[in-house]
Amino acid sequence: MTEGACENTDRELWRERFGDFYADSIHVTKDGGIGINVSGHVIVMPLQKWHALAKIQHCIGNDQTCPCQDGDACHYKDSGKTKAWPIPPQT
């Protein structure tokens, strides 16, 4: 190994295009974190955090006019042309 180089200890699970190191991919780190590479930006989190993130409910119907486009779960339902009816929180 050359000076300053590091050994890659990640285990690749999937790559969009085999042999293309710029392609989107999924890997597991030596510590068990799941890494997802999309367009060259990699996010690594423990499996439990990925699972919790996937459980978040996003905007109903992915409506671009919904006020919840800030990334929070949707708090309104469509009442025609406006989003005026709050959805009660789930318990």
Secondary structure, 3 states (H helix, E strand, C coil): CCCCCCCCCCEEEEECCCCCCCCCEEEECCCCCEEEEECCEEEEECHHHHHHHHHCCCCHHHCCCCCCCCCCCCCEECCCCCCCEECCCCC
